[in-house]
Amino acid sequence: MKREIIKRLPKIELHCHLDGSVRPHILEQIAEQQNQPLPWTGDALKNKLVAPEDCTSLLEYLERFDVVLPYLQEESAIELISYDLIAQVAEENVRYIEVRFAPLLFNRKGLTIEQIVTAVVMGLKRGEKEFGVKANALLCGMRHHDETTNQSVVNAVRQFYGKGVVGFDLAGDEANYPTALFESVVSIAKEHDLPITLHAGECGCPHNVMTAIELGATRIGHGIAIQKDDSVLNACLTNQTTIEMCPTSNFQTKAVTELKDYPFQKFLDAGLNITINTDNRTVSNTTLTDEYEKLANWYHIDYACMEKLNHNAVNGAFTSETEKEHLHAYLTAGYADYR
């Protein structure tokens, strides 16, 4: 597989965090507009935003967000980073993307959850109109937030569902806040037939994946620990669960440390509905092109496999059946010369 062809081929992304994908020059622009000078510029700023390849843990990886979040407390900044993310993915022919974010990380200056979500959706739709990339948002509750706070996020999904928001997620420190703690919050989403994707199995705990499925999640973010328990893998097969794999991020956060322990091939051979994603384009210093190029180098996948992974993403996407038909057709046509 050749990088320039990988970049040109149409792609779908389901797992990309907004605040982890803020480009350094965009952050500098926001800081200037807000008259809040950054302590770093240029390469020094990039080093603060990009997690080292030798991160010791997920928590060290998540520290990168502490640099960005103080500047994302105004509607204009939130709208700009949302728009710029669509500009980024358009450069590598991503045709559909679901952008996830935790709105209650953006309220330090008093913005309401409605203002925050509206700003994100406005930015995504501006990007969609300009670049032709279909974009929707997923709202994340945070594992370290209390139940009432996370319920307000579910309520916001209900309020904005079908208006640029398509589902609910839980993100954050999985090791210290296991999925089972959030049964009451997730049950509200399920009761209202809201699509659910939950981060689970990133910290080595397969039971968190099983719990997520039992709570109604049709997609699992990361899911690396599925490889540790065949009963969980079989549950994913039975339920046709979509697995949102993020290779670069998974090594950085120490979900795995050795290539021999990465379960991509095992999941592929088992027939799991795996998809490939960036997680955080800036924090992991990656693109979908980079992710597929790595899979080509590590596992010698071909364009036909890449196409299948993207069809998997369409099948798992929280969008209409009509939109899925269009995306499937676009993928089929786009890969026609590479089968």
N, C-alpha and C positions, 0 to 999 in steps of 0.2 A: 504494500500500500504506500502511496506517495502522499506526502503532506499536502501538496497543493490540491490534490484531488479530494482528500479528506475534507479540507477546508471548503471546497466548492460544493460538495454534495449536501443535500438538504438534511437538516438535523432537527430533533425535538429535545427540549430540556424540561424536566419536571422538578428538579431539586436545585434551586439557586437562591441563595439568600441575598436580599437587597443590600443590607448594610455591610456584607462581606465582599461586595463587588463594586465599591466606590473607588474609582481610579484616582491616583494621587493628584493629578492636575485638576480634577474636578473638586477634590477636597480643598486644594489651595484656592480655587476660584470662590468656593463657598466661604472660606475663612476670610478672604478679602472683602467679600460682600457684607459679611457680618461684622467686619472690623474686629475680628478675633484672630490676630496673627498666630500662625502655627509655630511651634518651637523648632520645627524642622522643615526643610525644603529639599527638593531634588531627591537624590539617592538616599539621603538620611531619612526622609519621609517615607520613601518606599520601604526601607528596612523596618520601619515601625508598623507599616500596614501589612506587610507580607510575613506570614509565619515561617520560621526557619524549618528546613527539611528535617532537622533533628529535634523537633518539639519533643518534650518529655511526656506530654499528656494532652487530652482534650482541653483541660482548663488553661494550659499555657497557650494553646491555639486560640482560645476564645478571648484571651487578653488583647488581641489585635483590635477587637471591636471597641475597646475602651478609648482608643485614640479617635475613632470616627464619631462615636455617638454624641459627644457634646456639640457637634456642628450640625446635627440632624434634628434640631428641635424647632425648626421653623418650616412653614409650609413650602416656601420657595425652594429651600434646600432639598426637601423630601421629593418634591416634584421633579427637580433637576436630576437627582441621582436615579430616579425611576426612568426618566426619559433617556438618560445616558446609558443605562443598562441595555435598553433596546437598541441603541446605536452600536453598542459593543457586539451584541449577538448577531446583529444584521451583517456585520463584517464577515461572519463565517457561515452565513446562510442557515441560521436557526429559523425555522418557519413558525414554530409555536413554542412559547415558554410560559411556565408558571413560576411567578416570582413570589417568594415567601418572605415575610417579615413579621416581627413582633411589634404591633403598634404601640404597646405600652412601654417600649424603650424610647419612644420619641416624644414623651409628654412632660419632660422636665421643666419646660417653660410654660406649661399650662394648656397646651393644645389638647383638644378633646379627641377621643378616638375617632369620631366622625370626621374631624378636620384632617387627621393624619391619613386615614384610609382614602378620603377624597383626594388628597394631594398625590398619593401613590397612584391611584387609578388615573388621575389626570395625566401624570407623567407617562404612564404606560400607554395610554390611548394616544397621546401626542406622538410617542415613538412609533406606535402601531400605524398611525396615519402617514407618518413620514417615511418609514422604512418598510412597511408591508409585513411586519412580523406580528402575528396574532399573539397577544399577551393577556394573561389573567393573573390575579393575585390570590395567594393563600395567606390567611392570618394565623400567626403562631401565638399560642399561649406559652408561657415560660415556666419551666419546672420549679424554679425558685420563687415564683409568685404565689400568692395565696389563692384560695378557691374562688373567692368573690371576684378578684381581679381577672382570673382566667375565664370565669363565666361571662364577664363583660366582653371578652374577645369573641366568645361563641355568639353572643348576642349581636355583635357587630357583623359577624359572618351572616347571620340571619338577615340583618338589616340591608346588607349590600349584596346578598346572594343574587347572582344573575345580572349584577350591575358592575361587573369588573372583578368581583370576588367569587371564587368557586369552591372554597373548602377551608377546613380547619386543620391545624397541626399543633404539635407540642414539641418544643425544642429546649435545649439547655443541658444541664448536668444530669445525665441519665443515671450515672453510677450512684449518686446520692439521693436522687428523687425518682425511684422506679415507676414504671407505667401504672402499676396497680393503684398508686396514690391518687390517680386522676380519673377514677371511674365515674364519679358524679359529674365532672365537667364534660368528659367525652360523651356521656350518656345523653346530655342535652343536645349535642350535635346530632347524635344518632336518632333521637326522638323526632327531630325536625328534618330528617332525611338529608342532612348536610354531608357532603363527601368528606371523608376523614383520611388523612395521611399522618402517621405518627413516626417521629424519630424513635427507633428502637433497635437493639442489637448492635449498637455502636460501641458499647462499653464491655462487650464480652458476655452479655447476659441473654441467652436465647429465650428465657421465660418471659422477658419483656416483649419479645416479638409475639409470642403466643397470646399474652395478655392483650396486646394491641389488636390482634385479629379478633379476639373474643369481644372486645369493646366496640368493634365495628369498623376498624381501619381496613380499607381495601388496598392501601399502599403502605409500604414500610420504608422509612428513610434510613439508608445504609444497610441495616440487616446483616452485618458481617457475621454475627454470632449464630446465625441460622445453621452454619456449618457444624456447630457443636452438638446439635440435637436433631436426629433424623425425624423425630415426631413433629418438631416444629417445621422442618423442611416439608414434610408431607402435608402439614396443615396449610402451608403456603401454596402447595400444588393443588390441594383440594379446593381451596377458596379462590384460586386464580389470583393470588395476591401479587401485586406489582412491587418489585424491589428496586429502590432508587439507589444504585451504587455510585460512589464518588471516589474513584481510585486514589487520586493524589491526596485528597483530604484524609482518606482512611489510613494512609501511611503516616501522614503528619500527626494525626491525633493518637497514633499508636493503637488504633483498632487492630492493626497487624503491624509486625515489624519486619517480616521476611516475605519475599515474593512467594516462596513455597507455601506460605500460610494464607495467601490471598485466595478467596473462594470463587473467583470469577469462573474458572473453568468447571469447577464442581457444580456451581449453580447452572451454568449453561448446559452441561451434560445432563443434569437432572430435569431440565425443562422448565425451570423457574422463569417467570416473566421479568427478566432483569432489564434495567435501563441504565444508561450511562449519563452522568451529570457532573457538574463542576463543583457543586456545593457553594463555594465562595471564590469568585473569579480573582479577586485581588488578594485575599488572605492566602489562598493556595497558589497564587500566581499561575493561573491556568486558564485554558479555554476548552471547549468541547473538542476542538481539533487536537489539542495536546492530549486529551484523555484517550481519544481513539488511536492516536499515534502510539501511545504507550501500550495499549492493548495489542496493537499490531506487532510491536517489538517484543512484548512479553509472551504473547500467546499465538502470534502469527494468524490473527483473525484476518479475514478477507472482506471485500466490500459487501458480499452477500450477507455475512454475519452482521456487519455494521448496519445494513438495511433492516435486518430482522430486529436488531436492538431498538431501532427507531420506530418500527411498526409496533413493538411492544409498548413503547412510550405513548404512542397515539392511543392504543387500546386502554392504557391506564389513565389517560388524561381526563381531567374533570371538565369536559366540554361536551357540546352537543353531538349527537350521532351524525348530524349533517356535517358539522365541522370535521369530525373524525373521518368521514368518507372523503372529504376534500383533501385532508392531510395524507391519508393512505394513498390516494391517487397521485398526489404530488411526489411522494416518496417513490412509488412504483415507477413513475416516469423518470424521476431524477436519477435512479440507479440502473436504468434499463441497459446502459452501455457497459456496466461494470459487473454483471452477473457471470 
